Amino acid sequence: MNYVIDFNILFSSLLSGKVLYKSLFSHYSFYIPDFAFVELQKYDFSKIKT
């Protein structure tokens, strides 16, 4: 199934590092606005737990 996701939801889920979000992102297809990629490049996610 495909879903459109708001950038704020995506960003907060990436910051939280919860297993629930990893599961959702691996099983479903999400579409985000193009500007979201530009915004995501501004942040260093290497310090987030995986």
PDB file of N, CA, C and O in Angstrom:
ATOM      1  N   MET A   1       0.830  -1.163   0.000  1.00  0.00           N
ATOM      2  CA  MET A   1       0.000   0.000   0.000  1.00  0.00           C
ATOM      3  C   MET A   1       0.887   1.243   0.000  1.00  0.00           C
ATOM      4  O   MET A   1       1.988   1.221   0.552  1.00  0.00           O
ATOM      5  N   ASN A   2       0.416   2.320  -0.613  1.00  0.00           N
ATOM      6  CA  ASN A   2       1.172   3.566  -0.707  1.00  0.00           C
ATOM      7  C   ASN A   2       0.506   4.662   0.109  1.00  0.00           C
ATOM      8  O   ASN A   2      -0.719   4.779   0.137  1.00  0.00           O
ATOM      9  N   TYR A   3       1.333   5.462   0.774  1.00  0.00           N
ATOM     10  CA  TYR A   3       0.830   6.547   1.612  1.00  0.00           C
ATOM     11  C   TYR A   3       1.620   7.820   1.354  1.00  0.00           C
ATOM     12  O   TYR A   3       2.805   7.773   1.023  1.00  0.00           O
ATOM     13  N   VAL A   4       0.958   8.949   1.507  1.00  0.00           N
ATOM     14  CA  VAL A   4       1.629  10.238   1.484  1.00  0.00           C
ATOM     15  C   VAL A   4       1.870  10.620   2.934  1.00  0.00           C
ATOM     16  O   VAL A   4       0.960  10.565   3.761  1.00  0.00           O
ATOM     17  N   ILE A   5       3.102  11.008   3.235  1.00  0.00           N
ATOM     18  CA  ILE A   5       3.451  11.320   4.624  1.00  0.00           C
ATOM     19  C   ILE A   5       3.942  12.769   4.722  1.00  0.00           C
ATOM     20  O   ILE A   5       4.682  13.243   3.861  1.00  0.00           O
ATOM     21  N   ASP A   6       3.530  13.445   5.756  1.00  0.00           N
ATOM     22  CA  ASP A   6       3.949  14.811   6.022  1.00  0.00           C
ATOM     23  C   ASP A   6       5.411  14.812   6.474  1.00  0.00           C
ATOM     24  O   ASP A   6       5.853  13.896   7.167  1.00  0.00           O
ATOM     25  N   PHE A   7       6.145  15.831   6.081  1.00  0.00           N
ATOM     26  CA  PHE A   7       7.557  15.905   6.441  1.00  0.00           C
ATOM     27  C   PHE A   7       7.764  15.916   7.950  1.00  0.00           C
ATOM     28  O   PHE A   7       8.699  15.287   8.446  1.00  0.00           O
ATOM     29  N   ASN A   8       6.919  16.611   8.680  1.00  0.00           N
ATOM     30  CA  ASN A   8       7.066  16.688  10.139  1.00  0.00           C
ATOM     31  C   ASN A   8       6.906  15.318  10.789  1.00  0.00           C
ATOM     32  O   ASN A   8       7.591  15.007  11.763  1.00  0.00           O
ATOM     33  N   ILE A   9       6.015  14.510  10.260  1.00  0.00           N
ATOM     34  CA  ILE A   9       5.831  13.148  10.774  1.00  0.00           C
ATOM     35  C   ILE A   9       7.073  12.311  10.481  1.00  0.00           C
ATOM     36  O   ILE A   9       7.565  11.589  11.347  1.00  0.00           O
ATOM     37  N   LEU A  10       7.567  12.416   9.264  1.00  0.00           N
ATOM     38  CA  LEU A  10       8.775  11.682   8.886  1.00  0.00           C
ATOM     39  C   LEU A  10       9.951  12.078   9.772  1.00  0.00           C
ATOM     40  O   LEU A  10      10.665  11.220  10.292  1.00  0.00           O
ATOM     41  N   PHE A  11      10.145  13.369   9.938  1.00  0.00           N
ATOM     42  CA  PHE A  11      11.276  13.861  10.717  1.00  0.00           C
ATOM     43  C   PHE A  11      11.197  13.405  12.171  1.00  0.00           C
ATOM     44  O   PHE A  11      12.198  12.961  12.733  1.00  0.00           O
ATOM     45  N   SER A  12      10.042  13.508  12.774  1.00  0.00           N
ATOM     46  CA  SER A  12       9.917  13.098  14.180  1.00  0.00           C
ATOM     47  C   SER A  12      10.092  11.594  14.337  1.00  0.00           C
ATOM     48  O   SER A  12      10.611  11.134  15.354  1.00  0.00           O
ATOM     49  N   SER A  13       9.664  10.827  13.344  1.00  0.00           N
ATOM     50  CA  SER A  13       9.851   9.372  13.433  1.00  0.00           C
ATOM     51  C   SER A  13      11.328   9.004  13.292  1.00  0.00           C
ATOM     52  O   SER A  13      11.798   8.070  13.942  1.00  0.00           O
ATOM     53  N   LEU A  14      12.056   9.725  12.454  1.00  0.00           N
ATOM     54  CA  LEU A  14      13.492   9.472  12.323  1.00  0.00           C
ATOM     55  C   LEU A  14      14.228   9.833  13.608  1.00  0.00           C
ATOM     56  O   LEU A  14      15.143   9.123  14.025  1.00  0.00           O
ATOM     57  N   LEU A  15      13.836  10.919  14.225  1.00  0.00           N
ATOM     58  CA  LEU A  15      14.484  11.336  15.471  1.00  0.00           C
ATOM     59  C   LEU A  15      14.195  10.384  16.621  1.00  0.00           C
ATOM     60  O   LEU A  15      15.050  10.173  17.481  1.00  0.00           O
ATOM     61  N   SER A  16      12.998   9.808  16.644  1.00  0.00           N
ATOM     62  CA  SER A  16      12.627   8.949  17.771  1.00  0.00           C
ATOM     63  C   SER A  16      13.402   7.633  17.756  1.00  0.00           C
ATOM     64  O   SER A  16      13.746   7.108  18.815  1.00  0.00           O
ATOM     65  N   GLY A  17      13.681   7.094  16.566  1.00  0.00           N
ATOM     66  CA  GLY A  17      14.420   5.836  16.454  1.00  0.00           C
ATOM     67  C   GLY A  17      13.647   4.619  16.926  1.00  0.00           C
ATOM     68  O   GLY A  17      14.247   3.574  17.175  1.00  0.00           O
ATOM     69  N   LYS A  18      12.344   4.723  17.056  1.00  0.00           N
ATOM     70  CA  LYS A  18      11.528   3.607  17.547  1.00  0.00           C
ATOM     71  C   LYS A  18      11.430   2.492  16.514  1.00  0.00           C
ATOM     72  O   LYS A  18      11.399   2.741  15.309  1.00  0.00           O
ATOM     73  N   VAL A  19      11.384   1.280  17.000  1.00  0.00           N
ATOM     74  CA  VAL A  19      11.298   0.094  16.143  1.00  0.00           C
ATOM     75  C   VAL A  19      10.001   0.097  15.338  1.00  0.00           C
ATOM     76  O   VAL A  19       9.972  -0.387  14.207  1.00  0.00           O
ATOM     77  N   LEU A  20       8.949   0.629  15.904  1.00  0.00           N
ATOM     78  CA  LEU A  20       7.658   0.692  15.216  1.00  0.00           C
ATOM     79  C   LEU A  20       7.783   1.411  13.881  1.00  0.00           C
ATOM     80  O   LEU A  20       7.246   0.950  12.873  1.00  0.00           O
ATOM     81  N   TYR A  21       8.488   2.534  13.867  1.00  0.00           N
ATOM     82  CA  TYR A  21       8.638   3.300  12.634  1.00  0.00           C
ATOM     83  C   TYR A  21       9.496   2.556  11.615  1.00  0.00           C
ATOM     84  O   TYR A  21       9.209   2.588  10.418  1.00  0.00           O
ATOM     85  N   LYS A  22      10.532   1.895  12.081  1.00  0.00           N
ATOM     86  CA  LYS A  22      11.361   1.101  11.169  1.00  0.00           C
ATOM     87  C   LYS A  22      10.527   0.033  10.494  1.00  0.00           C
ATOM     88  O   LYS A  22      10.664  -0.213   9.296  1.00  0.00           O
ATOM     89  N   SER A  23       9.670  -0.595  11.263  1.00  0.00           N
ATOM     90  CA  SER A  23       8.794  -1.631  10.724  1.00  0.00           C
ATOM     91  C   SER A  23       7.835  -1.056   9.676  1.00  0.00           C
ATOM     92  O   SER A  23       7.650  -1.636   8.607  1.00  0.00           O
ATOM     93  N   LEU A  24       7.238   0.075   9.993  1.00  0.00           N
ATOM     94  CA  LEU A  24       6.310   0.704   9.040  1.00  0.00           C
ATOM     95  C   LEU A  24       7.015   1.104   7.746  1.00  0.00           C
ATOM     96  O   LEU A  24       6.508   0.853   6.653  1.00  0.00           O
ATOM     97  N   PHE A  25       8.180   1.724   7.874  1.00  0.00           N
ATOM     98  CA  PHE A  25       8.901   2.192   6.692  1.00  0.00           C
ATOM     99  C   PHE A  25       9.428   1.050   5.835  1.00  0.00           C
ATOM    100  O   PHE A  25       9.632   1.226   4.633  1.00  0.00           O
ATOM    101  N   SER A  26       9.649  -0.094   6.420  1.00  0.00           N
ATOM    102  CA  SER A  26      10.160  -1.216   5.640  1.00  0.00           C
ATOM    103  C   SER A  26       9.048  -2.019   4.966  1.00  0.00           C
ATOM    104  O   SER A  26       9.310  -2.742   4.005  1.00  0.00           O
ATOM    105  N   HIS A  27       7.815  -1.904   5.452  1.00  0.00           N
ATOM    106  CA  HIS A  27       6.725  -2.694   4.896  1.00  0.00           C
ATOM    107  C   HIS A  27       5.790  -1.933   3.964  1.00  0.00           C
ATOM    108  O   HIS A  27       5.044  -2.548   3.202  1.00  0.00           O
ATOM    109  N   TYR A  28       5.819  -0.609   4.013  1.00  0.00           N
ATOM    110  CA  TYR A  28       4.907   0.199   3.206  1.00  0.00           C
ATOM    111  C   TYR A  28       5.681   1.212   2.388  1.00  0.00           C
ATOM    112  O   TYR A  28       6.825   1.536   2.708  1.00  0.00           O
ATOM    113  N   SER A  29       5.064   1.705   1.344  1.00  0.00           N
ATOM    114  CA  SER A  29       5.661   2.754   0.517  1.00  0.00           C
ATOM    115  C   SER A  29       5.099   4.103   0.931  1.00  0.00           C
ATOM    116  O   SER A  29       3.887   4.273   1.056  1.00  0.00           O
ATOM    117  N   PHE A  30       5.999   5.064   1.142  1.00  0.00           N
ATOM    118  CA  PHE A  30       5.595   6.401   1.535  1.00  0.00           C
ATOM    119  C   PHE A  30       6.092   7.403   0.512  1.00  0.00           C
ATOM    120  O   PHE A  30       7.189   7.259  -0.027  1.00  0.00           O
ATOM    121  N   TYR A  31       5.293   8.410   0.247  1.00  0.00           N
ATOM    122  CA  TYR A  31       5.669   9.498  -0.638  1.00  0.00           C
ATOM    123  C   TYR A  31       5.774  10.767   0.188  1.00  0.00           C
ATOM    124  O   TYR A  31       4.931  11.044   1.041  1.00  0.00           O
ATOM    125  N   ILE A  32       6.825  11.535  -0.081  1.00  0.00           N
ATOM    126  CA  ILE A  32       7.024  12.793   0.627  1.00  0.00           C
ATOM    127  C   ILE A  32       7.292  13.884  -0.405  1.00  0.00           C
ATOM    128  O   ILE A  32       7.689  13.581  -1.530  1.00  0.00           O
ATOM    129  N   PRO A  33       7.084  15.145  -0.042  1.00  0.00           N
ATOM    130  CA  PRO A  33       7.375  16.251  -0.966  1.00  0.00           C
ATOM    131  C   PRO A  33       8.871  16.314  -1.277  1.00  0.00           C
ATOM    132  O   PRO A  33       9.699  15.906  -0.463  1.00  0.00           O
ATOM    133  N   ASP A  34       9.205  16.825  -2.449  1.00  0.00           N
ATOM    134  CA  ASP A  34      10.609  16.917  -2.867  1.00  0.00           C
ATOM    135  C   ASP A  34      11.461  17.721  -1.895  1.00  0.00           C
ATOM    136  O   ASP A  34      12.620  17.381  -1.658  1.00  0.00           O
ATOM    137  N   PHE A  35      10.900  18.777  -1.335  1.00  0.00           N
ATOM    138  CA  PHE A  35      11.693  19.623  -0.441  1.00  0.00           C
ATOM    139  C   PHE A  35      12.131  18.869   0.819  1.00  0.00           C
ATOM    140  O   PHE A  35      13.059  19.306   1.499  1.00  0.00           O
ATOM    141  N   ALA A  36      11.488  17.763   1.136  1.00  0.00           N
ATOM    142  CA  ALA A  36      11.842  17.004   2.336  1.00  0.00           C
ATOM    143  C   ALA A  36      13.279  16.489   2.254  1.00  0.00           C
ATOM    144  O   ALA A  36      13.974  16.433   3.268  1.00  0.00           O
ATOM    145  N   PHE A  37      13.722  16.118   1.067  1.00  0.00           N
ATOM    146  CA  PHE A  37      15.089  15.623   0.915  1.00  0.00           C
ATOM    147  C   PHE A  37      16.102  16.737   1.184  1.00  0.00           C
ATOM    148  O   PHE A  37      17.155  16.498   1.775  1.00  0.00           O
ATOM    149  N   VAL A  38      15.782  17.931   0.753  1.00  0.00           N
ATOM    150  CA  VAL A  38      16.658  19.080   1.015  1.00  0.00           C
ATOM    151  C   VAL A  38      16.723  19.348   2.512  1.00  0.00           C
ATOM    152  O   VAL A  38      17.798  19.586   3.063  1.00  0.00           O
ATOM    153  N   GLU A  39      15.581  19.307   3.157  1.00  0.00           N
ATOM    154  CA  GLU A  39      15.540  19.535   4.604  1.00  0.00           C
ATOM    155  C   GLU A  39      16.286  18.447   5.370  1.00  0.00           C
ATOM    156  O   GLU A  39      17.000  18.749   6.327  1.00  0.00           O
ATOM    157  N   LEU A  40      16.134  17.199   4.967  1.00  0.00           N
ATOM    158  CA  LEU A  40      16.796  16.090   5.657  1.00  0.00           C
ATOM    159  C   LEU A  40      18.310  16.157   5.540  1.00  0.00           C
ATOM    160  O   LEU A  40      19.019  15.701   6.437  1.00  0.00           O
ATOM    161  N   GLN A  41      18.814  16.719   4.450  1.00  0.00           N
ATOM    162  CA  GLN A  41      20.255  16.827   4.264  1.00  0.00           C
ATOM    163  C   GLN A  41      20.893  17.817   5.232  1.00  0.00           C
ATOM    164  O   GLN A  41      22.112  17.808   5.404  1.00  0.00           O
ATOM    165  N   LYS A  42      20.101  18.657   5.856  1.00  0.00           N
ATOM    166  CA  LYS A  42      20.622  19.648   6.795  1.00  0.00           C
ATOM    167  C   LYS A  42      21.005  19.033   8.144  1.00  0.00           C
ATOM    168  O   LYS A  42      21.693  19.669   8.943  1.00  0.00           O
ATOM    169  N   TYR A  43      20.565  17.808   8.398  1.00  0.00           N
ATOM    170  CA  TYR A  43      20.745  17.200   9.705  1.00  0.00           C
ATOM    171  C   TYR A  43      21.658  15.986   9.644  1.00  0.00           C
ATOM    172  O   TYR A  43      21.730  15.288   8.633  1.00  0.00           O
ATOM    173  N   ASP A  44      22.352  15.753  10.748  1.00  0.00           N
ATOM    174  CA  ASP A  44      23.248  14.599  10.868  1.00  0.00           C
ATOM    175  C   ASP A  44      22.529  13.518  11.671  1.00  0.00           C
ATOM    176  O   ASP A  44      22.377  13.629  12.888  1.00  0.00           O
ATOM    177  N   PHE A  45      22.094  12.487  10.983  1.00  0.00           N
ATOM    178  CA  PHE A  45      21.359  11.408  11.638  1.00  0.00           C
ATOM    179  C   PHE A  45      22.269  10.264  12.091  1.00  0.00           C
ATOM    180  O   PHE A  45      21.781   9.239  12.567  1.00  0.00           O
ATOM    181  N   SER A  46      23.565  10.429  11.948  1.00  0.00           N
ATOM    182  CA  SER A  46      24.491   9.360  12.331  1.00  0.00           C
ATOM    183  C   SER A  46      24.511   9.122  13.845  1.00  0.00           C
ATOM    184  O   SER A  46      24.930   8.055  14.293  1.00  0.00           O
ATOM    185  N   LYS A  47      24.069  10.090  14.624  1.00  0.00           N
ATOM    186  CA  LYS A  47      24.080   9.959  16.080  1.00  0.00           C
ATOM    187  C   LYS A  47      22.808   9.344  16.632  1.00  0.00           C
ATOM    188  O   LYS A  47      22.676   9.149  17.841  1.00  0.00           O
ATOM    189  N   ILE A  48      21.872   9.038  15.744  1.00  0.00           N
ATOM    190  CA  ILE A  48      20.603   8.452  16.170  1.00  0.00           C
ATOM    191  C   ILE A  48      20.767   6.948  16.293  1.00  0.00           C
ATOM    192  O   ILE A  48      21.408   6.315  15.455  1.00  0.00           O
ATOM    193  N   LYS A  49      20.182   6.376  17.346  1.00  0.00           N
ATOM    194  CA  LYS A  49      20.252   4.921  17.555  1.00  0.00           C
ATOM    195  C   LYS A  49      19.517   4.204  16.437  1.00  0.00           C
ATOM    196  O   LYS A  49      18.449   4.636  16.003  1.00  0.00           O
ATOM    197  N   THR A  50      20.099   3.100  15.975  1.00  0.00           N
ATOM    198  CA  THR A  50      19.423   2.283  14.954  1.00  0.00           C
ATOM    199  C   THR A  50      19.092   0.927  15.489  1.00  0.00           C
ATOM    200  O   THR A  50      18.521   0.103  14.774  1.00  0.00           O
TER     201      THR A  50
END
